[in-house]
Amino acid sequence: MNQLLDQPQLPETEPETIEKISIVISKGSLEGIYPGLIMANGARMEGIEADLFFTFFGLDAIRKDRFEKIKVATVGNPGLHMPTWLGALPGFSALATRMMKRQMEKIDIPPIPEFIELVADSGAHLYACKASVDMFGLTMADFVPRSRTSSALASSTSAPPAARSSSRRQAWRPSRAGSRDGHGASFNHLLD
């Protein structure tokens, strides 16, 4: 009996594997977009389902008019280890972007438009935040090809009663039409 108390036996279980990941991209800079794309690509290479959710300025990564013009954020970027005023000099962001892209090309990291296509072709799901799309006055025509409306992924009934009854919250919530579960959606644009 003492031996059992001294050395507890843990049940042998198989380690759980990750089957699905969700990645949020909210920054519209080179260093804000690439980490999510790299993680999604790595997940898909391991057979893990990946969802990328683009919100606020992260939408630039999937906007047809902007995804080829993404730059390094040089003003106030502590990772550059230089004074903020230096990053504000005219042309400095373009120089830093050119240098970063050259380094990424050396190690065979594709440009953002190609990477978006590669990740989508691998089976990752790309979502644009409906609230951000509405806030910026965008339409599905503004996004990369192969976009379509998705079903609701969040339920309006999961919000606290005070939030559900708020007319201000209801004013921006998308209609219930077209959602699979009949609830309001927080985002409903899917890019395959």
ZAVOLUM-725688 format. One line per 8 residues: number of its first residue (from 1); their letters; for each residue z, y, x of C-alpha. Coordinates in Angstrom, 3 decimals, decimal comma, padded with zeros to 6 digits. Each point is the difference from the previous one (the first is absolute). Layout:
REM ZAVOLUM-725688
NUM	A	Z/Y/X ~ ...
This chain:
REM ZAVOLUM-725688
1	MNQLLDQP	000,000/000,000/000,000 ~ 000,834/002,454/002,804 ~ -003,350/-000,706/001,595 ~ -001,830/001,048/-003,169 ~ 001,904/003,285/-000,141 ~ -000,563/000,758/003,665 ~ -003,760/-000,625/-000,073 ~ -001,469/000,897/-003,377
9	QLPETEPE	-003,304/-001,654/-000,709 ~ -002,731/002,297/-001,264 ~ -002,579/-001,515/-002,292 ~ -003,301/-000,532/001,742 ~ -002,687/002,062/-001,671 ~ -003,498/000,879/000,962 ~ -000,416/003,607/001,120 ~ -001,581/002,133/-002,682
17	TIEKISIV	-003,414/001,375/000,825 ~ -001,310/003,379/-000,977 ~ -002,691/-000,410/-002,610 ~ -000,757/003,613/-000,921 ~ 000,528/003,473/001,441 ~ -000,422/003,476/-001,447 ~ -000,649/002,948/002,288 ~ 000,225/003,669/-000,994
25	ISKGSLEG	-002,235/002,514/001,801 ~ 001,065/003,557/-000,807 ~ -001,152/001,943/003,052 ~ -003,585/001,158/000,465 ~ 000,024/000,041/003,801 ~ -001,376/-002,511/002,492 ~ 003,512/-001,106/000,984 ~ 001,010/-000,206/-003,662
33	IYPGLIMA	-002,884/-002,204/-001,153 ~ -000,620/-002,455/002,846 ~ 003,426/-001,731/-000,035 ~ -000,479/-001,086/-003,628 ~ -003,543/-001,215/000,640 ~ 001,075/-001,924/003,095 ~ 002,917/-001,648/-001,846 ~ -002,208/-000,918/-002,976
41	NGARMEGI	-002,632/-001,455/002,313 ~ 002,622/-002,039/001,848 ~ 001,430/-001,270/-003,276 ~ -003,411/-001,077/-001,286 ~ -000,714/-001,762/003,312 ~ 003,196/-002,016/-000,583 ~ -000,974/-000,824/-003,594 ~ 002,503/002,421/-001,513
49	EADLFFTF	-001,073/001,934/-003,097 ~ -000,021/003,756/000,695 ~ 000,045/003,013/-002,320 ~ -000,572/003,504/001,388 ~ 001,210/002,879/-002,175 ~ -001,449/003,405/000,913 ~ 001,902/003,027/-001,279 ~ 000,059/003,768/000,608
57	FGLDAIRK	-001,992/000,826/003,152 ~ -000,350/-003,692/000,826 ~ -002,758/000,048/-002,640 ~ -002,193/001,598/002,699 ~ -000,387/-003,468/001,538 ~ -001,984/-001,188/-003,032 ~ -001,709/003,254/-001,015 ~ -003,737/-000,016/000,702
65	DRFEKIKV	-000,002/003,662/001,015 ~ 002,943/-000,285/002,420 ~ 000,430/-003,472/001,492 ~ -002,380/000,724/002,893 ~ 001,782/003,288/000,853 ~ 003,608/-001,160/000,465 ~ 001,730/001,723/002,934 ~ 003,176/-000,315/002,041
73	ATVGNPGL	002,756/002,261/-001,336 ~ 000,896/002,146/003,015 ~ 002,273/002,663/-001,527 ~ 003,618/-001,107/-000,177 ~ -000,780/-003,549/001,155 ~ 003,000/-001,143/002,090 ~ -001,993/-002,981/001,267 ~ -002,245/002,299/002,039
81	HMPTWLGA	002,983/001,200/002,078 ~ -001,207/003,599/000,200 ~ 000,945/003,324/-001,529 ~ -001,153/000,582/-003,570 ~ -001,845/003,200/000,960 ~ -002,228/-001,985/002,370 ~ -001,128/-002,264/-002,853 ~ -000,953/003,087/-002,012
89	LPGFSALA	-002,489/001,263/002,582 ~ -003,591/000,069/-001,303 ~ -001,846/-003,196/000,847 ~ 003,102/-001,888/001,130 ~ 000,014/-002,347/-003,009 ~ -003,677/-000,802/000,564 ~ 000,673/-000,694/003,699 ~ 002,983/-002,258/-000,762
97	TRMMKRQM	-002,020/-001,814/-002,677 ~ -002,931/-000,555/002,359 ~ 002,338/-001,345/002,706 ~ 001,792/-002,317/-002,458 ~ -003,266/-001,352/-001,421 ~ -001,304/-000,643/003,510 ~ 003,140/-001,991/000,855 ~ -000,231/-002,017/-003,238
105	EKIDIPPI	-003,666/-000,742/000,642 ~ 000,934/-001,418/003,443 ~ 002,252/-002,574/-001,654 ~ -002,496/-000,723/-002,790 ~ 001,796/001,638/-002,935 ~ -002,673/000,997/-002,544 ~ -000,330/003,505/-001,458 ~ 001,765/000,570/-003,345
113	PEFIELVA	-003,084/-000,450/-002,263 ~ -000,853/-003,306/001,671 ~ 003,656/-001,097/-000,008 ~ 000,353/000,746/-003,735 ~ -003,083/-002,142/-000,674 ~ 001,251/-002,789/002,300 ~ 003,432/-000,119/-001,677 ~ -001,522/000,064/-003,492
121	DSGAHLYA	-002,491/-002,743/000,932 ~ 002,887/-002,128/001,282 ~ 001,494/-000,005/-003,506 ~ 002,567/002,792/000,225 ~ 000,375/002,113/-003,134 ~ -000,305/003,771/000,358 ~ 001,748/002,142/-002,618 ~ -000,226/003,750/-000,525
129	CKASVDMF	003,094/001,597/-001,532 ~ -000,911/001,120/-003,516 ~ 002,476/002,885/000,063 ~ -001,469/001,303/003,292 ~ -003,557/-000,499/-001,249 ~ 000,820/002,061/-003,088 ~ 001,974/002,607/001,959 ~ -002,912/000,625/002,399
137	GLTMADFV	-002,567/000,002/-002,832 ~ -001,907/-002,980/001,399 ~ -002,137/-002,598/-001,749 ~ -001,085/-003,507/000,953 ~ -003,280/001,495/001,240 ~ 001,993/001,631/002,830 ~ 001,044/-003,337/001,469 ~ -001,719/-002,607/002,135
145	PRSRTSSA	-002,419/-002,333/-001,819 ~ 001,165/-003,083/-001,890 ~ 002,754/001,850/-001,828 ~ 001,033/-000,891/-003,505 ~ 002,883/000,623/-002,374 ~ 002,881/-002,431/000,392 ~ 002,647/-001,169/-002,416 ~ 003,441/001,571/-000,154
153	LASSTSAP	002,325/-000,981/002,797 ~ 003,136/001,751/-001,193 ~ 001,596/000,018/-003,389 ~ 001,090/003,195/-001,697 ~ 002,722/-002,036/-001,719 ~ 001,662/-000,666/003,373 ~ 000,982/003,683/000,254 ~ 003,444/001,128/-001,210
161	PAARSSSR	000,075/001,076/-003,681 ~ 000,380/003,694/000,940 ~ -003,162/-000,134/002,118 ~ -001,953/-001,848/-002,710 ~ 000,857/002,641/-002,567 ~ -000,877/002,933/002,236 ~ -003,109/001,759/-001,295 ~ -000,686/001,344/003,498
169	RQAWRPSR	-000,164/-003,510/001,454 ~ -002,159/-001,215/-002,868 ~ -002,424/002,895/000,518 ~ -001,362/-001,347/003,309 ~ 000,331/-003,715/-000,740 ~ -003,426/-001,643/-000,443 ~ -000,960/-001,428/-003,372 ~ 000,874/-003,575/-000,863
177	AGSRDGHG	-003,607/-000,861/-000,759 ~ -001,550/-002,520/002,342 ~ 003,232/-001,267/001,530 ~ 000,548/-003,729/000,021 ~ 003,650/000,111/-001,045 ~ -000,279/002,925/-002,431 ~ 002,372/002,256/001,954 ~ -000,709/003,341/001,657
185	ASFNHLLD	-001,256/-000,145/003,575 ~ 001,252/001,881/003,038 ~ -003,318/-000,724/001,707 ~ -003,089/-001,628/-001,327 ~ -002,872/000,303/002,434 ~ -000,838/-003,166/001,891 ~ -002,474/-000,135/002,830 ~ -001,213/-003,492/000,842
